[in-house]
Amino acid sequence: MTDFQAVDQYLQDHLQESINELSRLVAQPSVSAQNWGLEECAGLVGEMLAQRGFRVEIVPTGGAPVVYAEKAGRGPGTLLFYNHYDVQPAEPLELWDNPPFVPVVKDGVLYGRGVSDDKGHITSRLFAIDALQAVYGELPCTVKFVIEGEEETSSVHLSDFVRANQERLRADACVWEFGGVDFRGVPMQYLGLRGICYVELSVETANQDVHSGLGGSIFPNAAWRLVWALNSLKDADENILIPGFYDDVRQPTPREIELMSELPDASQEYRHRYGVDHFLGGIQGGLELRLAEVYRPTCTICGLTSGYQGPGSKTVLPARASAKVDFRLVPNQSPERVLELLRAHLDAQGFTDVQITNLGGDAPALTDPDDPFVQLVVDASAGVYDQQMQIVPLTGGSGPNYVFKQYLDLPIVTAGVSHPGSQAQAPNANMLLDLYLKGAKHIARILQAFGQG
Amino acid sequence: MTDFQAVDQYLQDHLQESINELSRLVAQPSVSAQNWGLEECAGLVGEMLAQRGFRVEIVPTGGAPVVYAEKAGRGPGTLLFYNHYDVQPAEPLELWDNPPFVPVVKDGVLYGRGVSDDKGHITSRLFAIDALQAVYGELPCTVKFVIEGEEETSSVHLSDFVRANQERLRADACVWEFGGVDFRGVPMQYLGLRGICYVELSVETANQDVHSGLGGSIFPNAAWRLVWALNSLKDADENILIPGFYDDVRQPTPREIELMSELPDASQEYRHRYGVDHFLGGIQGGLELRLAEVYRPTCTICGLTSGYQGPGSKTVLPARASAKVDFRLVPNQSPERVLELLRAHLDAQGFTDVQITNLGGDAPALTDPDDPFVQLVVDASAGVYDQQMQIVPLTGGSGPNYVFKQYLDLPIVTAGVSHPGSQAQAPNANMLLDLYLKGAKHIARILQAFGQG
């Protein structure tokens, strides 16, 4: 019996116990957007870590506390896990088949708010640690956990926490909060996140809406001001018109292009799932679509609001108008720089009346696909999944990985239990028990290999 | 005792009775937007006319019925009154000091939904008829009434009604549903209404909103399509860019400019009431503002809606976006032509994906300020008001006056009981009893002078 066999056997035998623990965690609501149950959930997570012999501290942040935990292991290396115990709001409740905070298993699937995002990731890692400690009596390396409670609300206090705790967080590598398989069932290694700069643009031109018959010819109109200001940001060929916006953009490297070229064509999946009839810039699919999807920085209108929006007509000239706009940033752009450029551009175009409210930003961050730790994680997946893990050098989303990059300077990998139908932020959020077991096996192998390295 | 004295004395003596009748009419809700009480109110209005010896018909239209009434008089001429018995919704109810359908008099002011718009105009005209019939035993001319129940919902069946009843509606002149004094207390003669073309522009680019991290670089965005399409309609210097839009615009005549130049400066009033800090095109006020206000056709965004509009941020790429847009039209533009030009323009600009929904249109219509009937009405006001009635050749609003112009070809004047604080469409709608009495006196003089002409 190899080491893997003993560990795998343990995981197989104790799966139900771990699902029970996960169910207990899911049953504790922890909705950061609604400030609901956060302290309680942090306490519960801390208790679970303490039961495994971790030294645990619940660290106040000004918002939801961070659960910090560490435990020394056999080898000299230190592995850091980043997770979060908060979840998205469960609304709309009527679309759930079962109450969101009453976890239910059906046909090999666990349903409940947060089962995969991110509580299943937390307990699958604890489960792997249980197996290793049961088989070997100790951890193969030092393990640290940072489990925050504000990931679903832009991680507003995380950067301060990591900076203030830079020394005790020191580690050699980090496993990120998410991970899993793609629509083909192939395990994916997501190595980078784009940055984001999210703003609200707003205009106010009068103290009240005015009858359009009176004001239409002579009064400034907030909705028109907003439309013209937005139009100045991007042309219909998708060129972002803010001077300097593209200055810091670096093109994908040959190695990144090589990795992207190994990914499957996503065009049919996107056309089918979202009902789009074409892609921007005349792109048909394949590598071209994969590259455009992540290496092209964006300026996306996420929302527009002004004046009358009900049925039929109302002849009103709006006094107020606003737009939510996000910029997805690629290496080496920064949200601070984009904010500066945006203000300068609007002013230069005569839109001094357009107010910018900064609603949050993340810098882009990448891990080198040829970092030895990445290879370790890919190799560790071999005995777990039927198919070879594929490396995605950059994904379209954003997150606080740059904070760990900036202050701890370590490689960050993904390894997890999600699948594309997890409905992480939607009703009937779910997790496949088979992938949960595989995820735990993978984590155990990563820890073991890391301890030997 | 002159004729005027006897009529005025009657009105003075019977004011309370007329206010009681108006209160009874106000107490009958008749909200066309909510299809509430329309048949009942039509019946009540018909009853009031029948009591005065009018031949009354409640004419079905497919929507709210039209109350049509006529009564022959001494002279050969026929005067037509256009009114409406429907009112705006009373909501928001919590902002009323008294229940909207329980009329209350306080300090010479009658409060209630519809007291001036338009039920006070109806009863003030009946009141004038009472006085004339009491003093002379007959009407000085033939009088006809068209009192519709859909004025607050775009008069959708009025055009068909007038066309179908063209012969029996024949008249020599028409008194419109509204009228009154301006902010200085000067009686105003509004002789024209602009046209309107109200559309909704909408775009759909996918079957659901997409995460902006996924779709931002590659998926079409409905909000951006809408912004670009809107931007193609008008530039930041207020030039409407639809080819042909200005072709049918006629400039104000020297006579119209002369009349507009006699109006008071409105710039301080507008700056103060609406909190606007400037007027479009660098206009400061005076005649320039008066002319721009009505003789410049408009393209007004009345509303914008797309994607996420709540607090904070949501990273979503909207599948749908729409805008409400109204065009105010000057002589000799037409809403049908503007619709055609708009479609052709959007297509030519590549916005075949932008759908246009026609939400209603009115043509502009004018009455010649030198029509003898206008002079008659201005002269008739002399003994009623302290100040000379002023003629406004065109106002900024819109309405169905063109229907009467088109099918009956008659001059249309205004004479009424409103003041700028009437709050016609807002809570605490009100009417000054003093102006009510004056309005009735004016109507009596118009009828008398018309019968003698």
Interface residues (C-beta under 8 A of the other chain):
Chain A: T153 S154 R194 I196 Y198 T205 A206 N207 Q208 V210 H211 S212 G213 L214 G215 G216 S217 I218 F219 P220 N221 A223 W224 L226 V227 W228 L230 N231 K234 D235 A236 Y270 Y274 G275 V276 H278 F279 L280 I283 L289 A292 E293 V294 R296 P297 T298 T300 I301 C302 G303 L304 T305 S306 G307 Y308 Q309 G312 S313 K314 T315 V316 L317 P318 A319 A321 A323 K324 D326 R328 G350 L359 G360 T395 G396 G397 S398
Chain B: S154 R194 I196 Y198 T205 A206 N207 Q208 V210 H211 S212 G213 L214 G215 G216 S217 I218 F219 P220 N221 A223 W224 L226 V227 W228 L230 N231 K234 D235 A236 Y270 Y274 G275 V276 H278 F279 L280 I283 L289 A292 E293 V294 R296 P297 T298 T300 I301 C302 G303 L304 T305 S306 G307 Y308 Q309 G312 S313 K314 T315 V316 L317 P318 A319 A321 A323 K324 D326 R328 G350 L359 G360 T395 G396 G397 S398
